[in-house]
């Protein structure tokens, strides 16, 4: 495949974006010392990447610089995932001169003075709070209509009042828990769409081996019994959660492939609908019959069973949601407690999940799917995102078939992913709970913003009227 950079494409410091910058992104992400999570089959599928990633080669043989604006990528095999797009984010090589890959994520070019190539560039920022952008005079497509953009982290508890006062023109990742159709400010329009995401319950089944860079299951893990996992899934009343806590903006999920991928989503898959009677039968059949003095089930060998749940803090629904599910499980005799007795802050939650914290047995999470149906990036044997650490030969086989040359045939790929969806229901390493409907409140003075998938919101074409609408 040939990648050609626009002749006018430049960094926000005025330097041209070159083929070396584009190649550098692959060299960084493919490096064995890279500490991020972007290394997936988009990278590993390139010829020579395996040797480079293992530290056995200094260069990636499948990447060739043709000239300053052209790069050729050679893949080991044709992969239908590539139809969703190639990696498209160069990294300015000059900015990281002398900085080892292992130290890049904490370096000044990342944390203090990053350069980009979009319509705006950073003027100032307060870590964890706000970033001020001004128009990038070097932007290849010309001057944007806005003079600048102020990005702030807003409190979920005050976002509605802030919108009403005209403090924000646009709220991204709006917490649907705050939405009240009877109290929509007159100066705001809510745009909505089926979200490219889903919520799920994950079961910790092992650990990630950093040396081998693959997931490893532990047969002695507390949640290793599939019958226990299935029972807990049947005990969850997701329909009530969507109706009562999310005002209908979330609906029960039956699959790890979302309905947006209509050609691949199995709408007839039964999944785990609320059925506490079935949950209790599964537990009884698996040997969970004896109880302690408080009425909680013991393990089949008569030992106490306390399952620790990790759930994030955040909006006003976070605590009621966790308590609701804990009660669901109590109703079938399963003793579940919050890890450390409380909800976790976002960064702490994912840090502990990624490190396979032994104090976490199950967790409530969510994934954004992106625009490609391929689930390998989240559930493959080698994926660091596979937080449950689930692996199986059948999973390997189906995920490989879904990325094979045969999978360019949509009907073939759909059949493969139908089998994969059925496998994940049967093995239940993670259980989808809710499909999501996203909301984006927009001040009526903002023009040019759209949720149309054909429109790429770069902010280049957005503009505002003279006065804020309140």
C-alpha positions in Angstrom: 0.0 0.0 0.0 1.2 3.5 -0.8 0.7 6.4 1.6 1.1 9.9 0.1 1.3 13.0 2.3 -0.2 16.3 1.1 2.5 18.6 -0.1 1.1 21.4 2.1 0.9 19.2 5.2 2.9 20.9 8.0 3.5 20.8 11.7 2.2 23.6 13.9 5.8 24.8 14.3 6.0 25.3 10.5 8.1 22.3 9.7 6.8 20.0 6.9 5.3 16.7 7.8 7.6 14.2 6.1 7.7 10.5 5.2 10.3 10.2 8.0 7.7 11.4 10.5 5.1 8.9 9.3 7.6 6.1 9.4 8.7 7.2 12.9 5.2 6.6 14.2 5.5 2.9 13.2 9.0 2.7 14.7 7.8 4.1 18.0 4.6 2.1 18.4 6.3 -1.1 17.1 9.3 -0.6 19.5 9.6 -3.2 22.3 9.9 -0.3 24.8 6.7 1.4 23.7 4.5 1.7 26.8 1.2 2.5 25.1 -1.6 0.3 23.9 -1.8 1.0 20.1 0.3 -1.9 18.9 -2.1 -4.3 17.2 -2.6 -6.1 14.0 -2.5 -2.8 12.1 1.2 -2.8 13.0 2.1 -6.5 13.6 0.8 -7.4 10.1 3.5 -5.4 8.4 6.4 -7.4 7.0 9.4 -7.3 9.3 7.5 -5.8 12.2 7.7 -9.0 14.3 11.5 -9.0 14.1 11.6 -5.2 14.9 9.2 -5.5 17.7 11.3 -8.3 19.2 14.4 -6.2 19.1 16.0 -8.4 16.4 16.0 -5.8 13.7 16.8 -2.1 13.6 14.4 -1.3 10.7 11.0 -2.5 9.6 11.6 -4.3 6.3 8.0 -3.8 5.1 8.2 0.0 5.3 9.9 1.8 2.5 10.5 5.6 2.1 9.9 6.4 -1.6 10.5 10.2 -1.2 9.9 12.9 1.4 6.1 12.6 1.0 5.6 9.0 0.0 5.7 5.7 2.0 5.1 2.1 0.9 3.7 -0.4 3.4 4.0 -4.1 2.7 1.7 -6.4 4.7 2.3 -10.1 5.3 -1.2 -10.9 4.1 -4.3 -9.1 2.8 -6.5 -8.1 5.8 -10.1 -6.8 5.5 -9.4 -4.6 8.5 -7.3 -2.4 6.3 -10.4 -1.3 4.5 -11.3 0.7 7.6 -8.1 2.7 7.1 -4.4 2.7 7.8 -2.6 4.4 10.7 -2.8 8.1 9.9 -1.0 9.9 12.7 2.7 10.8 12.1 5.0 11.7 15.0 7.4 14.6 14.5 10.8 12.8 14.6 12.8 15.9 15.3 10.8 16.7 18.5 11.9 13.4 20.1 15.6 13.5 19.1 17.6 11.9 21.9 14.6 10.7 23.8 14.4 6.9 24.2 11.0 5.3 23.3 10.6 4.1 26.9 10.7 7.8 28.2 8.6 9.4 25.4 5.2 9.3 27.1 6.5 11.3 30.1 8.6 13.7 28.0 8.1 17.4 27.3 7.1 17.0 23.7 4.1 14.9 24.9 3.3 16.6 28.3 4.2 20.2 27.8 4.7 21.4 24.3 3.3 18.9 21.8 3.1 19.8 18.1 0.3 18.8 15.7 -0.9 19.3 12.2 -4.5 20.1 12.7 -6.4 23.4 12.2 -5.5 24.6 15.7 -2.4 24.5 17.9 -1.9 24.6 21.6 -1.4 28.0 23.2 -1.5 27.0 26.8 -2.7 24.2 29.1 -3.4 23.3 32.7 -2.8 19.6 33.2 -6.0 17.8 33.9 -8.1 20.9 33.6 -8.0 22.8 30.3 -6.3 23.5 27.0 -6.4 26.7 24.9 -6.0 26.3 21.2 -5.4 29.1 18.6 -5.7 28.9 14.8 -2.7 27.1 13.2 -1.4 29.4 10.5 0.5 26.4 9.0 -2.6 24.2 8.6 -2.5 22.7 5.1 -6.2 23.3 4.3 -6.2 27.0 5.2 -7.2 29.2 8.0 -10.1 27.8 10.2 -13.2 29.9 10.7 -12.7 30.0 14.5 -10.0 32.1 16.1 -9.5 29.4 18.7 -11.0 26.7 20.8 -11.0 26.4 24.6 -11.2 22.8 25.8 -12.2 22.3 29.5 -12.9 19.3 31.8 -16.4 19.9 33.1 -18.1 18.5 36.2 -21.0 16.2 35.4 -22.9 17.7 38.3 -22.7 21.3 36.8 -22.6 20.7 33.1 -26.3 21.4 32.5 -26.2 24.7 34.3 -23.0 25.6 32.5 -24.7 24.9 29.2 -27.7 27.0 30.2 -25.4 29.9 31.0 -23.7 29.7 27.6 -20.4 28.8 29.2 -19.9 26.0 26.6 -20.8 25.8 23.0 -20.4 22.0 22.8 -20.2 19.2 25.3 -18.4 16.0 24.2 -18.8 12.7 26.1 -21.9 14.2 27.7 -23.0 12.1 30.7 -26.4 10.8 29.7 -27.2 10.4 33.4 -27.6 14.2 33.5 -30.1 14.3 30.7 -33.7 15.4 31.5 -35.9 15.9 28.5 -38.1 18.2 30.6 -35.3 20.5 31.4 -33.5 21.1 28.1 -32.2 24.7 28.1 -33.8 26.8 25.3 -30.3 27.8 24.0 -29.2 24.2 23.5 -30.0 21.6 20.9 -29.3 17.9 21.8 -27.9 15.8 18.9 -28.1 12.1 19.4 -27.0 8.9 17.7 -26.4 5.2 18.4 -23.0 5.2 20.0 -20.1 3.1 18.7 -19.7 1.6 22.2 -21.1 -0.8 24.7 -20.9 -1.4 28.5 -19.9 -4.8 29.8 -19.1 -6.9 32.9 -15.6 -8.3 32.8 -14.3 -11.3 34.7 -10.5 -11.4 35.6 -9.3 -14.8 34.5 -5.5 -14.5 34.4 -2.7 -12.1 33.7 -0.8 -10.5 30.9 2.7 -11.9 30.3 4.8 -8.9 29.4 7.8 -11.0 28.3 5.7 -13.1 25.9 3.3 -10.2 25.3 0.3 -12.4 25.5 -2.6 -13.1 27.9 -2.4 -16.2 30.2 -5.4 -17.8 31.9 -5.2 -19.0 35.5 -7.2 -22.2 36.0 -7.4 -21.4 39.7 -8.8 -17.9 39.3 -11.8 -17.1 41.5 -13.9 -16.5 38.4 -12.6 -19.5 36.4 -15.9 -21.4 36.6 -17.9 -20.5 33.5 -21.2 -21.6 35.2 -20.5 -19.0 37.9 -19.9 -16.3 35.3 -23.0 -17.3 33.3 -25.2 -17.2 36.5 -23.9 -13.7 37.4 -24.8 -12.6 33.8 -28.3 -13.9 34.0 -28.8 -12.2 37.4 -28.2 -8.7 35.9 -31.4 -6.8 35.2 -30.0 -4.6 32.4 -33.4 -3.6 31.0 -34.3 -2.0 34.3 -31.0 -0.2 34.4 -31.5 1.2 31.0 -35.1 2.3 31.8 -34.7 3.6 35.3 -31.2 4.9 35.6 -30.5 6.0 32.0 -34.0 7.2 31.0 -34.1 4.8 28.1 -30.9 6.0 26.6 -29.3 2.6 27.1 -30.7 -0.7 26.1 -29.8 -4.3 27.0 -26.9 -5.7 25.0 -26.9 -9.2 23.7 -23.5 -9.2 21.8 -20.0 -7.8 21.8 -20.6 -6.6 18.3 -22.8 -3.6 18.2 -25.9 -3.1 16.0 -24.1 -0.3 14.1 -22.3 -3.1 12.3 -25.5 -4.3 10.7 -23.8 -6.9 8.4 -22.1 -8.6 11.3 -24.3 -8.0 14.4 -26.4 -11.1 15.3 -29.7 -9.6 16.3 -31.1 -13.1 17.0 -28.4 -14.0 19.5 -30.1 -14.6 22.9 -27.3 -13.4 25.0 -28.0 -13.0 28.7 -31.4 -11.7 29.5 -32.5 -11.2 33.1 -33.4 -14.7 34.4 -32.6 -15.1 38.2 -34.3 -18.6 38.2 -31.9 -19.8 35.5 -29.0 -18.2 37.4 -29.8 -20.1 40.5 -30.2 -23.4 38.6 -26.8 -22.9 37.0 -25.2 -22.3 40.4 -26.9 -25.4 41.9 -25.9 -27.6 39.0 -22.3 -26.4 39.4 -22.3 -27.3 43.1 -23.0 -24.0 44.7 -25.6 -25.3 47.1 -24.3 -24.6 50.7 -24.8 -21.2 52.3 -23.1 -19.3 55.1 -25.0 -17.8 58.1 -25.8 -14.7 56.1 -27.4 -16.6 53.3 -24.6 -16.3 50.8 -23.5 -19.3 48.7 -20.2 -21.1 49.5 -17.9 -22.5 46.9 -18.6 -26.1 45.8 -15.9 -27.2 48.3 -17.5 -25.3 51.1 -15.3 -22.2 51.3 -16.5 -18.6 51.6 -17.1 -16.8 48.3 -16.7 -13.1 48.2 -16.3 -11.5 44.8 -14.7 -8.0 44.6 -16.1 -5.6 42.0 -14.2 -2.7 40.5 -16.4 0.1 39.3 -15.6 3.7 38.4 -16.8 6.8 40.1 -18.0 9.7 38.0 -21.6 10.8 37.3 -24.5 10.5 39.7 -25.5 7.1 38.4 -22.2 5.4 39.1 -23.0 4.5 42.7 -26.6 3.5 42.2 -25.6 1.3 39.3 -23.0 -0.6 41.3 -25.4 -1.0 44.2 -28.1 -2.2 41.8 -26.0 -4.9 40.3 -24.6 -6.0 43.8 -28.2 -6.4 44.9 -29.0 -8.4 41.7 -26.2 -10.8 42.6 -27.3 -11.0 46.3 -30.7 -12.0 45.1 -29.2 -15.3 43.7 -26.9 -15.8 46.7 -23.7 -14.3 45.4 -21.7 -12.1 47.8 -20.2 -9.1 45.9 -18.4 -6.2 47.4 -16.7 -3.1 45.9 -12.9 -3.4 45.9 -11.6 -1.4 48.8 -15.2 -0.7 49.7 -15.7 2.2 47.3 -15.8 3.3 43.7 -12.5 4.0 41.9 -11.3 7.1 40.2 -10.9 6.7 36.4 -7.1 6.6 36.2 -6.8 4.3 39.2 -9.5 2.0 37.8 -7.7 1.4 34.5 -4.3 1.3 36.0 -5.3 -1.5 38.4 -7.3 -3.4 35.7 -4.3 -3.3 33.3 -2.0 -4.5 36.1 -4.3 -7.4 36.9 -4.7 -6.3 40.5 -5.4 -9.3 42.7 -8.0 -7.4 44.6 -10.2 -7.2 41.5 -12.3 -10.2 40.5 -14.9 -8.5 38.3 -15.2 -5.0 36.8 -17.8 -2.8 35.1 -16.2 -1.4 31.9 -17.1 0.1 28.5 -15.4 0.0 25.1 -15.6 2.3 22.1 -15.5 0.1 19.0 -14.2 2.5 16.4 -15.4 2.1 12.8 -14.1 -1.4 12.2 -16.0 -4.5 13.3 -12.8 -6.5 14.0 -12.8 -7.4 17.7 -9.3 -8.8 17.8 -7.9 -5.6 19.1 -9.9 -6.2 22.3 -10.1 -9.9 22.7 -7.1 -11.6 21.0 -4.5 -13.7 22.8 -1.9 -10.9 22.3 -4.1 -7.9 23.0 -3.2 -5.8 26.1 -6.7 -4.5 26.0 -8.0 -8.0 26.6 -8.4 -7.2 30.3 -10.2 -10.4 31.2 -7.1 -12.3 29.9 -9.4 -14.8 28.2 -7.7 -17.1 25.7 -8.9 -20.2 23.8 -7.9 -22.0 20.6 -11.4 -21.5 19.2 -11.1 -17.7 19.9 -7.7 -17.6 18.2 -9.1 -19.5 15.2 -12.2 -17.3 14.7 -10.4 -14.0 15.1 -7.8 -15.1 12.6 -10.5 -16.2 10.1 -12.2 -12.8 10.5 -9.0 -11.1 9.4 -8.0 -13.5 6.6 -8.1 -12.9 2.9 -11.3 -14.9 2.7 -12.9 -12.4 5.0 -12.9 -9.8 2.2 -16.2 -11.7 1.3 -18.7 -10.0 3.7 -20.9 -13.1 3.9 -18.0 -15.3 4.9 -16.8 -12.7 7.5 -20.4 -12.4 8.9 -20.6 -16.1 9.4 -17.2 -16.1 11.2 -18.3 -13.3 13.5 -21.7 -15.0 14.1 -19.8 -18.0 15.5 -17.5 -15.7 17.5 -20.4 -14.0 19.1 -21.9 -17.4 20.1 -18.5 -18.5 21.5 -18.3 -15.4 23.7 -21.8 -15.9 25.0 -20.9 -19.6 25.8 -17.5 -18.9 27.5 -18.6 -15.6 29.0 -15.2 -14.0 29.8 -16.9 -10.7 29.5 -20.7 -10.1 29.3 -22.1 -7.1 27.3 -24.6 -5.3 29.4 -25.8 -2.1 27.6 -25.8 -0.6 24.2 -25.5 3.2 24.3 -27.2 6.2 22.8 -24.9 9.2 22.8 -26.0 12.8 23.3 -24.1 15.9 22.2 -25.6 19.2 23.5 -24.8 22.1 21.2 -25.3 25.8 21.8 -27.5 27.2 19.1 -24.8 29.8 18.1 -22.4 27.0 17.0 -22.7 26.2 13.3 -21.0 23.4 11.3 -21.0 20.6 13.8 -22.6 17.3 12.7 -23.0 13.7 13.8 -23.2 12.5 10.2 -20.6 9.8 9.8 -19.7 11.3 6.4 -18.7 14.5 8.1 -15.3 14.6 9.8 -15.5 17.2 12.6 -12.0 18.8 12.5 -13.4 22.2 13.7 -12.0 23.6 10.5 -15.5 24.5 9.2 -17.2 25.3 12.5 -18.1 28.9 13.4 -20.1 30.8 15.9 -22.5 33.7 15.6 -21.6 37.0 17.2 -23.2 36.5 20.6 -23.7 33.5 22.8 -27.2 32.3 23.0 -28.5 32.1 26.6 
